[in-house]
Amino acid sequence: MPATFGAPSTFGLSAPEGGYVQESSSDSSVDVATIRNNLGITVKAVPKPLVTKTVTIKGKGDAALASVAAGSFTAGTLRVTSAKQAESNDDFPDFEITGTAYSNLA
């Protein structure tokens, strides 16, 4: 979902200093474990405990790639998993930063 004009939500992912966020999105997913009977009909479906949340911000300016820090994942904490920047002679640089958080269902 695109961000609203004025003050876009970054869903907990910090915007880079020197960059301007133009679009942000958030997606959460849960895998489902199923049991099928002898006819191939699903008779039971339950969510697996792992929840994966992915947040992406896009914009103009410097992505501050040098400030991306290494570290281990902690449950529920958003970590930068991808950052890219594209530059051209015609316009300001574009950036896209993706963060992922893993947590358990409560």
Order of alpha helices (4+ residues) and beta strands (2+ residues): beta-beta-beta-beta
